[in-house]
Amino acid sequence: MAHVLVVVDMQNDFITGSLGTPEAQAIVPYVKQRIVSFNGPIFFTQDTHDEHYLGSEEGHHLPVIHCQKGSAGHHIHQDLEPLIKTKEAVVIQKDTFGSKSLVDYLLKLNKQEPIQSIELLGLCTDICVISNALLIKAYLPNIPIIVDAKGSAGVTPISHQNALEAMKMCQIDIRQ
C-alpha cells in the first residue's frame, strides 16, 4: 500500500516573490524535512501561467503577475528543487488552483497499488491546497486525505485557519 505526498506550489513567487509572505518563507525548512523523510510517491504541483494571465478569469480577480513559465518566480524553491530528482518526484504544471492531471495520476497509481493515504502540504492553504484536497477527495473519497498544517501557509494566517476548518468539515484530516 502506498502513502503519497503532494507538495503544492512551493514556488519562488509564493515564497519570496510577488505573492510571497513571511509565513511561506517560514515553512520551507519543514517542507524540505518532510520530503526528505517521506518514503513513497511524491508529486509537486507547479502553478503555471503565460503572458495572457491578466486577461484570464483568475487574472481579473488577482491582477498580480506570478509564476509565469520560464521566470525565476515559476521555479520550485531552490532548497526543494533538487529533491525532485533525488526523490523521483513527478512535477505537474497546472494553470488553475486544482489539478485534474494530479487526480488522474493518483487514480492510475491507485489502480496499480492501492493508496493508503494522501498527504498535502504547501502553498497557499486557502487557495491551491484546499482546491487540490477537495478535488482529490471528490475522486478518491475512500482514501484518507491529510493536510499538514505545519507545512502549509495561507495568504494570511486567518485565511490559513479558515481553510483548515473548511477542510475538516469535508472529512479531510488536519495534522497539526
C-alpha positions as CSV (number, residue, x, y, z in Angstrom):
1,M,0.0,0.0,0.0
2,A,1.3,3.4,-1.0
3,H,1.4,6.6,1.0
4,V,1.5,9.6,-1.3
5,L,2.9,13.1,-0.6
6,V,1.6,16.1,-2.7
7,V,3.8,19.3,-2.4
8,V,1.6,22.1,-3.6
9,D,3.1,25.2,-5.4
10,M,6.3,25.7,-3.4
11,Q,7.5,28.2,-5.9
12,N,9.5,31.3,-5.6
13,D,6.7,33.7,-6.4
14,F,4.6,32.3,-3.5
15,I,7.6,32.3,-1.1
16,T,9.8,35.4,-1.7
17,G,8.3,36.8,-4.9
18,S,5.3,38.8,-6.0
19,L,2.9,36.9,-3.7
20,G,5.4,35.8,-1.0
21,T,4.7,36.0,2.7
22,P,6.8,35.6,5.9
23,E,4.6,32.5,6.7
24,A,5.5,30.9,3.4
25,Q,9.2,31.5,3.9
26,A,9.0,30.0,7.4
27,I,7.7,26.6,6.2
28,V,10.4,25.9,3.7
29,P,12.8,24.0,6.1
30,Y,9.9,21.9,7.4
31,V,8.6,21.1,3.9
32,K,12.1,20.1,3.0
33,Q,12.4,17.8,6.0
34,R,9.0,16.2,5.2
35,I,10.1,15.5,1.6
36,V,13.5,14.1,2.6
37,S,12.0,11.8,5.2
38,F,9.0,10.7,3.1
39,N,9.0,7.1,1.8
40,G,6.6,6.8,-1.1
41,P,5.5,8.5,-4.3
42,I,5.8,12.3,-4.3
43,F,4.1,14.8,-6.6
44,F,4.9,18.5,-6.9
45,T,2.3,20.9,-8.4
46,Q,3.6,24.0,-10.1
47,D,1.3,27.0,-10.7
48,T,2.0,27.9,-14.4
49,H,0.8,31.0,-16.3
50,D,1.6,32.6,-19.6
51,E,1.8,36.2,-20.8
52,H,-2.0,36.2,-21.1
53,Y,-2.6,35.7,-17.4
54,L,-4.0,39.1,-16.7
55,G,-6.8,38.5,-19.3
56,S,-7.8,35.3,-17.6
57,E,-10.6,34.9,-15.0
58,E,-8.1,34.4,-12.3
59,G,-6.1,37.4,-13.5
60,H,-9.2,39.6,-13.2
61,H,-9.6,38.6,-9.6
62,L,-5.9,38.5,-8.7
63,P,-4.2,41.0,-11.0
64,V,-0.7,40.2,-9.9
65,I,1.6,38.6,-12.5
66,H,3.1,35.5,-10.9
67,C,4.5,32.0,-11.8
68,Q,5.0,32.9,-15.5
69,K,6.5,29.9,-17.2
70,G,10.3,30.4,-17.6
71,S,10.5,33.1,-15.0
72,A,12.5,32.8,-11.7
73,G,9.2,33.0,-9.8
74,H,7.9,29.9,-11.6
75,H,10.7,27.7,-10.3
76,I,10.3,25.4,-7.3
77,H,12.2,26.9,-4.3
78,Q,16.0,26.3,-4.5
79,D,16.0,24.3,-1.3
80,L,13.4,21.9,-2.7
81,E,14.1,21.7,-6.4
82,P,17.0,19.2,-6.1
83,L,14.7,16.8,-4.2
84,I,12.5,16.4,-7.3
85,K,15.3,14.3,-8.9
86,T,16.6,12.6,-5.8
87,K,13.1,11.5,-4.7
88,E,12.0,10.7,-8.3
89,A,9.0,13.1,-7.8
90,V,6.5,13.8,-10.6
91,V,6.0,17.5,-11.4
92,I,2.6,18.6,-12.6
93,Q,2.2,22.0,-14.0
94,K,-1.3,23.5,-13.6
95,D,-2.9,26.6,-14.9
96,T,-5.6,26.8,-12.2
97,F,-6.0,26.2,-8.5
98,G,-6.8,22.4,-8.6
99,S,-5.2,19.9,-10.9
100,K,-7.2,17.3,-12.7
101,S,-3.9,15.9,-14.0
102,L,-2.8,15.3,-10.4
103,V,-6.1,13.4,-9.8
104,D,-5.5,11.4,-13.0
105,Y,-2.0,10.3,-11.8
106,L,-3.5,9.4,-8.4
107,L,-6.3,7.3,-9.9
108,K,-3.8,5.5,-12.1
109,L,-1.5,4.9,-9.1
110,N,-4.4,3.7,-7.0
111,K,-5.2,1.0,-9.7
112,Q,-1.6,-0.2,-9.8
113,E,-1.2,-0.2,-6.0
114,P,-3.9,0.8,-3.6
115,I,-3.1,4.2,-2.0
116,Q,-3.3,4.1,1.8
117,S,-3.3,7.9,2.3
118,I,-2.6,11.1,0.5
119,E,-0.9,13.9,2.4
120,L,-0.8,17.5,1.1
121,L,1.3,20.5,2.2
122,G,2.5,23.7,0.6
123,L,1.0,27.0,-0.7
124,C,-1.4,28.5,-0.4
125,T,-3.6,26.7,2.1
126,D,-6.6,28.8,1.3
127,I,-6.4,28.6,-2.5
128,C,-4.5,25.7,-4.1
129,V,-4.0,23.4,-1.1
130,I,-7.8,23.4,-0.3
131,S,-8.7,23.1,-4.0
132,N,-6.5,20.1,-4.6
133,A,-7.5,18.4,-1.3
134,L,-11.2,18.7,-2.2
135,L,-10.7,17.6,-5.8
136,I,-8.8,14.5,-4.7
137,K,-11.5,13.8,-2.0
138,A,-14.1,14.0,-4.8
139,Y,-12.4,11.4,-7.0
140,L,-10.9,9.2,-4.3
141,P,-13.5,9.6,-1.4
142,N,-12.4,6.4,0.4
143,I,-8.8,7.3,0.8
144,P,-7.8,9.3,3.9
145,I,-6.7,12.8,2.8
146,I,-4.3,14.6,5.2
147,V,-3.3,18.2,5.2
148,D,-0.1,19.1,7.1
149,A,-0.9,22.4,8.8
150,K,2.7,23.0,9.8
151,G,3.8,22.5,6.3
152,S,1.3,24.9,4.8
153,A,0.7,28.6,4.8
154,G,-2.1,30.8,3.5
155,V,-2.4,34.2,2.0
156,T,-2.9,35.4,5.6
157,P,-2.8,33.5,8.9
158,I,-6.6,33.9,9.3
159,S,-7.4,32.6,5.8
160,H,-5.0,29.7,6.5
161,Q,-7.0,28.8,9.6
162,N,-10.3,29.2,7.8
163,A,-9.2,26.9,5.1
164,L,-8.1,24.2,7.6
165,E,-11.5,24.4,9.3
166,A,-13.3,24.1,6.0
167,M,-11.3,21.0,5.0
168,K,-12.1,19.5,8.4
169,M,-15.8,19.8,7.6
170,C,-15.1,17.9,4.4
171,Q,-13.6,15.0,6.3
172,I,-10.0,15.9,5.5
173,D,-7.7,15.2,8.4
174,I,-5.7,18.2,9.5
175,R,-2.3,17.3,11.0
176,Q,-1.1,20.0,13.4
